[in-house]
Amino acid sequence: MLLAAATLYGIALTAAPLLHAQTIPVPTPIAATPHRPADGGAAPATYAQDPRAQALAQAWDTEAGWSDGWATHWLAQARRDEAVRRLILPPPTSGAKNWAAYRARFVEPRRIAAGVRFWQTYASALERAEQVYGVPAWLIVGIIGVETLYGQHLGRHRTLDALATLALDFPAEHPRASERQAFFVRELRAFLTLARASGVPPDRWRGSYAGALGWPQFMPSSWLAHAVDFDGDGRIDLLASADDAIGSVAAFLRAHGWQTGQPVRFDVIPPTDAQQLATLLAPDIRPTFRLQALRALGAQPSHEAEDYDGLLALVALDNGDPARGGQPPTYVLGTSNFYAITRYNQSSYYAMAVIDLGLAVQAARAAQWQRAQQQRAQQP
């Protein structure tokens, strides 16, 4: 999930255990489109004659009890997608990370306005998700806004091709090639399980270049493990049902440790001593320190953190290279709920963008409501 936001500073897509196929309701079918390469040339060869694909598919058919050769048939239809192999590589290093620039990509007027419209349209589902899972509406709005701009950017890559390519021909030059390829092997199998259960053929699904699907950009394994039928129509459809997307985002966060009513972050002044700072930053985004330990190591948490008794992480967000005109890093204290957001995408920049967008939409919606109230009061 999460490709839209993740490409700047790396991604980490969550793998989840598979469910039995028969438990997955049927989503809305996706319209099929002919596969044509972007350059207008001949269509790429399929994996039909690739012995690696054949061996993998046969093993899956045996393990899953697919006596009709489901995996064998569909892996033979998959095509190697060179565009996917290029897109999955980390972008060329262009200098230090820049939180201010990253934030500006997502917390901007067009996306905020779209978020207000989304909230107005799906207010009932958002309120219900908050009641059922304890995840605030503004956070769900922030995640779906960052992921797909409220359903506007779902991805056009054929999912079968994308996942087969990354499972079988992941680029060796990637710094984490072995780990990432193993991840996509699991996701390819999860996708074949999902497609079989849904009744929608694997070649008719479209999504991101990394195989993420629908409004919330769930990977297939996360769809199987965490997606919910939130609109009550008897099927799970993250591709066309915003209600299902809203409930599924909330269900995912709850399953990954979200604590109802707990803050997500606090402001903090970091220690000035380099060794103390390094000690606090060493655990990265994993909550590790209590307030007393933070203070002992020179950090100055904001007043709002006084009543918080859980573990915290000192999170640093770079704002460019200070030696080249960049600003000092931004520091926050992340709670266990901040950490839960990073289970969606293991990036502190992503988590902060989601938080700031969601809160900006909430503020804009409140301001809109207040203006409407004032206008009504002024009417004769």
N, C-alpha and C positions, 0 to 999 in steps of 0.2 A: 504494500500500500504506500501511498505517500510519494509518488514519484515527482509530482509537480514541484513540491517544495524541496525535495531531497537532493536534487542534482548539483546544487552549489557546493555543499559541504559533506557529501557522502550519504549513503543510505544504509539502513539495516532493517530488512523486512522480516516481520515476525512469522516464524513457522509455528503451526499449531497442530495438535494431533488430529487425525482424520476421524470422521464419524462414518457410521455405516451408510451406504448410499441410499438405502430406502428411507432414511430419515430426512432427506432433503426435499422440500417441496419444489414444485416446478416454477421457474421464473418465466417471464415473458420472452418468447423467442426473439432472436436478433435477426434482422434482415441480412441475408447473405449478399456479399458483393464479390465480383470476380477478383482474383488475386493478380495484380499487374505490378511489375517492378516500377519504381519511380522514374527510371531512365527510359522507360518505354521498350526495353529490350525483351528478350525471351524470359519466360518465367523460370525461376531457379529450380534446380532438381530437387526432388523430394528425398526423404530418408528411406525410401522403400528398399534400396539395395545396400543400405549401410548396416554392416554386421553388428555394430554397437547398438544401434536402435532396435534391431531385430531381437538381440539377446535381452535387452532391457525390457522390451514389450512382452516377450514370451514369459519372462520371469514374473512380471506384474500380472499377466493373465492367469498364471498358475497360482500366485499368492492370493489374488482377489477372487479366484473362482470364476473368472470371466471365460466360460467355456466357449463362447462365440468368438473369442479372439479380439475382443474390443480394443485393447491396447495395441495389438499387432496391426490391426486394420488402420487405426487412426495415426499411429506414428509413421506408418507408410505414406500417409497423406501430408505429413508435415514438411514444410520447406525451410531450408536454411535462409535466414534473413540477415543479410550483411549490415543493413541499417541498424538492426538491434545490437549487433556485435559492436558497432561503433558507438552507439549511444550509451551502452552500459559502462564504457570506460570512464574513469574519472576525467573531468575537464583538465586541460593544461593549467598548471599552476600559474596564477596571474598575480601573485603577491599574497599578503596576509588576508585572512578572513576579515570581513567588514560587516558587523552586525547592523549598523545603521543602513547600509545599502541593502542588505538582505531583508530587513524589516520593511523597507520602503517598497519592495516588490509586492508585498501582501497587504500591508496596512495603508491602503491608499483609497481615494474617494470612490472609484468605480467599484471596488470589491466591497467596501463598507456599504454603499448604496444597495448593491446586490444582496448583501447579507440582511439588510433591513427588510427588503422585499421577501426574501426567503423566510425570515422569522414571522412576518405577517401572514404569509401563506400557510405555514406549517406550525403555527403557534400551538395548536392543540396537541400535535404529536410531540413537540419539544417539551411542553409542560408535562405530558404523560411520561416521557422518557426520564425526566427529572424525578418524578414521583416514584417510578418503578426502580430505577437504577441509582438514583442519587447523584447523577452527573448533571451539572447545571446547563441550562439551555445555551448560554453564551459560549460555553466550551465546545459543545457539539457544533454550533454555528461556525466557530472558528476553525475547527478541523475540516469540515466539509468545504468551507470557503478557501482554505489554503490548498486542499487536495484537488478540487475540480472546479473552483469558482461556481459552486452551487449547481453542479451538473453540466456546466457548459463545456468542460474539457475532460471527456471520458477516455480519450485515446482511440486511435483508429487502427492500431496494429492487430493483426490476426493472432489471437492468444495462443493458438496451437503452434504456430510458427515461432512466435517469440520464445515460448517456454522450451520448445524442442531445441531451438538454436542455443539457448543459454545452458541447457542441460547437457547437450552433446558437443557443442563447439564454442564453449565459453572462451573468450580471448585469453590466451596464456600470459599476455603482457600485463594483465590486471594484477595489482599488488596482492590481492587476496583471491587469486583465481581458484585455487583448490577448494577453499571454504565456500565461495560464492557458487561455484558449479554444483557442489553437493546440495546446496540450498535449492537450486533450481531443478535438480533431479527430483527432489521431494515435492516441489511445487507442480512439476509436470504430472506426476502421478496424482496429486490432489486434484488437479484440473480435470484429468480424465475421469476421476471418480465423480466430481461435481457435474460434469457434462452428461455422464451416463445417467445419473440420478435425475437430472433436470429434464431429460428428454430433448434437449437442444443439442444438435450435433456439434462436436468440438470445432469444426471449421467455420462455425457461424458466430463465434464469440469474438468480440473486439474489446481492446483495452490498451493499457500503456505498453511501452516497449519492454517492460520488465514483467508483464503478465498481471498487473494490478487491474482490478475490475470495479466498475460502477462508481456511483456518487462518492462513496468513502474510500475508493481505491483499495479494496481488500485484496490480498493475495488469495489464491484458491483455498489454501489450508485455513486461513482465517475465516473465509466464507463458511467453510464446512464446520468450523468449531464455534464461531461466535455470531454469525448472521442470524437474525430473527425475523419472523413474520409479524411485523409491528402494525401493519394495516389490517390484519385479520382476514385476508382474502384466501388463505389456504396455501400460499406459496411465498417463497422468499425471492425477492427481485431487487437486487441492489443496483440494477441497470436502469430501471424506470420508476421505482417506487421510492420517493423521498422519505416516506414514513418508515419503510424498512431500513433505509440508510440511517436515519436518525436513531432508531432503536438499536441497530447493530453497532453503531459507534459507541453508544452508551453501554451496551452489553460488553463490548470489547474492553472498555476502560475499567468497568466494574470487575471483570475477570482478571485484570492485570493490576489490581490493588487499589483502585480508586476508593477513597474514604469520604463518605458524605459529610459535607459541611467543613471539611478541612481546607485551609488556604493552599494556594499553589506555590507562592513565592513571597519573599520579603526583600526589601531593600537592605543594603549592607555597605558599610565602609570597610574595605579590606585592610589587612595588616600592612604596615609599611616595611616590616622586616621581610627580606626575601626568603629566608629559610622558613619562617612561619607561614608565609603565603604559599610556598611550595608544598608544605605539609597539608594545608587545607585543600589545595587543588589536586592533590595526588589521587583521591578516590573518584575524581571526575564528577559525573552526575549522580552517583549513588549516594543517598543520604547516609551519613556516617557520624556526624558530630552533633552533640547537644549544645544548647546555648552556652552553658558554662565552659565547655571545651573550646567553643569558638572564641569566646571572650579571652580565655587564657592564652590563646594563640594570636591575640591582637586584633581580631575582627570586632566591629561595632555594629551589631544588628540594629535595625530600626525599632522604634518603640512598639510597632504593631506586632513584633515577634515575641514580646514579653510573655504572653500567656501560652505560647506554643511549647509543648513539652516533648515533641517527637524529634526524630533525627533530621538533620539538615545537611545539604551539600552546598559548598561554595562553588558557584558556577561563574566562569569567566567567559565573556563574549568579546572577542577582539573587534576593534574598530579601525582596522588598517594598521599599517606599519608606522609606529611613531617616528622612526628615522626618516620616513618619506612623507611626513605631513599628516599621518594618521592620528587619531585621538586615542586617549588611554582606554583600556578595556572597560566594559560595563560589567559590574558584578551584581549578582543576586544570590539569595539563599533559596535553594529549591527544597520543597518539602517532599514527602512521599507521594503526594499527588502530582507534583512536577515530574517525579520519576515515572509515575504511571503514564503520563502523556508521552514520555520518551519511549515507552514500549510500543507505541504506534509508529514512531520513527526515532531511532536512537541518536538524536541530535538536539543539543540544547538550543541551537538557533531555531530549529523547527518548533520546539515546544514554546519558546518565547514568542514566535510569530503567531502561532495558534492562539496563545493567551491574549496577546495584544490586539489581534484582529477581533476575536470574540468580544472583548471588553469594549473596543471601539464601536462595534455594531450595537452592542447593548446601550452604550451612551447615545449613539445617534438615534436609536429607536426611542429612547426616553425623551430626548430633545424634541423629536417629531411629535410625540404624544403631548408634550407640554405645550408646544405651539398650537396644536389642534384644540387643546383645552382653552387656551387664551383666546383663540379666534371665536370659539363658541360663547365665551363669556362676553365678548364685545358685540355680539349680534343682538339687535333689539328684540 
